[in-house]
Amino acid sequence: MQILARLCMSADGYVTTPDGWPPQVIDPTHGPGSHGIAEFLRTCEAALMGRTTFEPALTADRWPWPDLKVFVLGSTRPAGTPDDVTIDDDPLRLLEKIRASNRGGDVHLIGGPGTIETYRALGVLDKLELVILPFFVGNGMRLTESLNTRTGLEFESSRPLTGGAVEIVYRVSPQL
Ligand SMILES: NC(=O)c1ccc[n+]([C@@H]2O[C@H](COP(=O)([O-])OP(=O)(O)OC[C@H]3O[C@@H](n4cnc5c(N)ncnc54)[C@H](OP(=O)(O)O)[C@@H]3O)[C@@H](O)[C@H]2O)c1
């Protein structure tokens, strides 16, 4: 099992819109499987995220992770959370629960930046995948507001995606 952080970023370097949404949601090409996510998820069996990233799913038109076991790092269980979603406020204990249920597939660490930094600091983040979107948003949250700027990144691959985005995959190494 690998822990793979993957998130979208605007061309001016923001991982949210000014009002706090992941920037891909305002891309006209956004939809199920877009931005390379369908191919990425072929090796994944679980989704891991922070409570802030998780909560909007509870009011979404469709459940975003129909084929994945869902694990949330957070100190509260938001109203309406499905019974099969695992929530824990201890990052290591949550990781042990992921490992205990794992059948060899990878874990998509969805975000946000705070939760990515939590698992990076524990030394268990294998890759950081960035999908650079072909537009600016002007303002929002930067990845490095939370993620340590001394994170070691080793280039692994890149590929252009339908709609003009570019995927870049880095292996994460110990701090520089
Ligand atoms: N661009 C993209 O592809 C993408 C992907 C995902 C998210 N996002 C954006 O990222 C933003 C949210 O990011 P975020 O970093 O603020 O929040 P987050 O990581 O989604 O969630 C933060 C919460 O996770 C829990 N948490 C995190 N680290 C912890 C630790 N070490 N110990 C215990 N609990 C911990 C806490 O929950 P409690 O408060 O319950 O204790 C904390 O408030 C959203 O605006 C979302 O749209 C963007």
The ligand as an ORCA input file, in Angstrom:
! r2SCAN-3c Opt
* xyz 0 1
  N      -7.094     21.303     -4.758
  C      -7.508     20.148     -4.371
  O      -7.471     19.170     -5.137
  C      -7.997     19.989     -2.953
  C      -8.113     18.705     -2.395
  C      -8.571     18.592     -1.089
  C      -8.892     19.733     -0.367
  N      -8.773     20.957     -0.932
  C      -9.123     22.171     -0.177
  O      -8.370     22.196      1.021
  C      -9.088     22.978      1.978
  C      -9.001     22.294      3.334
  O      -7.663     22.107      3.690
  P      -7.192     22.195      5.210
  O      -5.743     21.856      5.233
  O      -7.634     23.507      5.764
  O      -8.092     21.112      5.959
  P      -8.148     19.489      5.928
  O      -6.771     18.935      5.915
  O      -9.092     19.057      4.876
  O      -8.857     19.206      7.331
  C      -8.305     19.781      8.494
  C      -8.867     19.025      9.677
  O      -8.338     17.709      9.697
  C      -8.055     17.342     11.056
  N      -6.592     17.238     11.219
  C      -5.622     17.628     10.353
  N      -4.398     17.357     10.860
  C      -4.602     16.802     12.076
  C      -3.761     16.284     13.098
  N      -2.410     16.327     12.983
  N      -4.320     15.755     14.206
  C      -5.659     15.703     14.334
  N      -6.537     16.165     13.408
  C      -6.006     16.709     12.304
  C      -8.656     18.452     11.913
  O     -10.028     18.133     12.088
  P     -10.905     18.659     13.361
  O     -11.042     20.144     13.183
  O     -12.208     17.927     13.253
  O     -10.139     18.303     14.593
  C      -8.499     19.648     11.001
  O      -9.326     20.740     11.326
  C     -10.526     23.086      1.490
  O     -10.790     24.422      1.139
  C     -10.568     22.169      0.280
  O     -11.402     22.697     -0.729
  C      -8.318     21.108     -2.195
*
